[in-house]
Amino acid sequence: MALRTLESLGSLAGTRVIVRCDLNVPLKDGVITDDGRVRASLPTLNALINAGARVVVCSHLGRPDGSPDPKYSLEPVAQRLSELLGQPVAFARDTVGESAREAVASLEDGDVAVIENLRFNPGETSKDEAERQAFARQLAELGDALVSDGFGVVHRKQASVYDLAQIVPSAAGLLIQKELEVLDRLTENPERPYTVVLGGSKVSDKLGVIEHLLPRVDKLLVGGGMMFTFLAAEGNKV
């Protein structure tokens, strides 16, 4: 698979780089209960910091239905990111408004800012292509390049994932690169015996994966919320 990596963007010193991460972490009373996704973003962010980029981190969190909701704020994520990076991380209290513009404008080489939850703006997940593209153009004003590093969302046709990549130069981050290398090995030349465990809530998202894997695996174990779809298909009550 041909993949545009960070190196394809050339020198990033002084460049504003938007990094689309997946920081959709579980929160309880405003406290992160599992920071695994934040930690997974560190290799790419550190690489950009060391390259002298001005890093603008964006992500979704939860399902706030296109309007601000304090319980889905990314502020706790920005605070945790600051701790893990060992440097201050600015936090913008909107996605593309005055706070975001000010936060990005104040960045120096190697600095990091996090903008507020992308899904606070209805354009992020809109089915209306024009609305989605309009939001992507606003995001593009915050950066000169896009690094896509949210493996959990990279398949979605959303403004920050799909439409933004049509506007500014884009490349995959180190997490995406690593995940694809592992995925390639597991689908093309796996060790045997080969058992795959699938979880998640929506079986509709996984049907293509299941059909692709069935001829290749020795066992396929289905868990998570989508197991109830299979149980119901067998005639069981759920």
N, C-alpha and C positions, 0 to 999 in steps of 0.2 A: 504494500500500500504506500503510495506516494504521500508523504506528510510534510507540510511546511513546519519546520521547527523554529526555535528561537533564533538560531543562527541565520535563518533566511531573512530576518528583519534588519540585519546589518548592525551597525553601531547604534546603541540605544542611549548613549550618554546625553542627558538633557531632553530626552524624548518622553512625552506623556504617553504612558502605556496603560490602557484599560485592560484589567485582568478579570475575565468572567470566571469566577470561582463557583463552586457549590459549597456554600457555607450554611446549608439548611440544617443546622444543628438542633437537637432537642433542648428545650428550655423548660425550667420549672421555676415559677416566681421570678423570672428574669435572670436566672442562673443557668449557665450551660451545664448539662448533665453528662455530655459526652463530646469532647472537643476533637474527636478523630478527624473530622472533615477540615477543621481549621489547621491541624497539624499536617494534613495531606497537602495543603496549599503552600507550605513553607519552602520546599525546594525551588519552585518556580519564583516565588516572591523574593527569596534571597538571591537567586540568580539575577533577577532584574535590578534589585538594589545594588548588588556588586557591579553591575554594568553601568550604574549611574542613571538609570531610568527614573522618571517621576511616576510612581506607581499609583494607579487609581483602581481600587478593588471594588467590584460590584458582585452582588449575589441576590438571590431570593431567599426568603425564609417563610415557611408556612404558606397558607392560602388566605391572604388578607382581602381578596376580592376587589382589587384595583383601587383601594383607598387606604390612607394611613390608619394603622391600628397599633397602638403602643406595645401590645403584647408580642408583636412580630418585628419589633425594631432590631436592627443589626448592631445597635450600640454595644451590647454585651460582647458581641463577636469582635468588634473593633478593639475593645479593651483587652480581650484575651489575645488577640493578634499582637497587640503592643507588647504584652508580657512575653510571648513566644519569640518575637523578633528581637526583643531587647532594645527597642527604640520607640519613640512616640509615634502614634498612628492617629492622624486627624480623622474626625468623624463629621460627615455632612448630614444634616437633619432633613435633607430632601434628596431626590434622585437627580434632577436636572435643573433645579431652581437656584436661587441666589446663594444658599449655603453651599451647595455642591460646587458652583463656579468659584466661590471664594476659597474653598478648601483646595481646589486644584490649582488655582492661581498662586497660592502661597507655597506650593511644593518646590523644594530645591532638589537637586540631583540626589538620588538615593532615598528620598522621602516617600512615605506611604500615606494615602488617605483611603477611607472607606466611605462610599456613599450609601444612603439609606436604601432599604429593601426595594428592589426593582419592581416588585409586584404591588407596591403602593401606587404605581402608575398603571392605569388600565391598558395602556399601549403595549406593555410588556408581553402579555399573553393574548392580546386581541386576535380574534379570527378575521378582523377587518385588516386587510393588507396595508391599506393607506394609513390607518391609525397606528399600526405596528411600525411602519417605516418612518412615520413622523416622529415617534418616540426614539427610534434608532438614530435619526438625524440629530436630535437633541443630545443624545449620549455621545455621538461622534464629536460634538463640539468640546467635549472634555478630554479628548485624547487624539493622538496622532497614529496610534496602532492598537490592535486588539490581540490579546493573547487568550485563547480559549482553553481553560483548564478545569472546567466543571464537568467531569466525566458523567455525572448523574443527569445532566441536562443537555449534553452536547447533541443529542438526537432531536431536540425539540425545535420547532419552527417558531421561535420567540425573538423579540426585538433584539435583545442583547446577545443572543446566540447566533441567529441566522441573518437577520437584516443588517446588523451592525457590521458583520463580516463582508457585506457587499459594498460598504462605504469606505472603510479604512483598511490599510494593509493588515493582514491577520496571519497568525501562526498558532500552532498547538503548544501548550505548556508542557512541562516535564511530567506532570501527572498523567495527562492524556497520552503522552508518548509511552510512558511505562505501562499503562493499562492496555494499550493497543499491542505492545510487544508481548505481554502475557497472554492476551486474548488470542493473538495469532498463534502462539505456541500451543495453547490449549485446544484450539479448533483444528489445527493442521497437523500437529505431531505430538499428541499427548502421551504421557506415560500410562501404562496399563497395570492394574485395572483402573478405569477412569469413571469416577462418580461425580456428577454435578448436582449441587444443591441450589435450588431457585427459591427465592422469597419475593415478597412484595404484596401489594394489596390488589393490583389490577391485572388480571390474567390477560386482558386485551393487549397490554404492552409487551407481554412475554410470548405470545403465540408464535411469532416469527422466530424467536430465539429457540423455543421448544422444538419447532419443526426442523430447524437447522441442526440442533444438537442430537436429536434422537438417533440418526444413523451413525453418530460418532461416539456415543457414550455407551458404557456397560450398564450404568444405572442412572436414572434421573429422579431425584427426590424433590418433591414440591412441598413447600411450607409457606409460612406467612398467611396473610389474609386470602390469597388466591386459592389456597387449598380447599376452601369452602365451595368454590365454583366446581371443582372436580368431584367433591363429595355430593353436591346437589345433582350433578350430571349422572351419578351412579344411583340416584333415587333416595339418597339419605336426607333427613331433615337437618337443617343447620340453623 
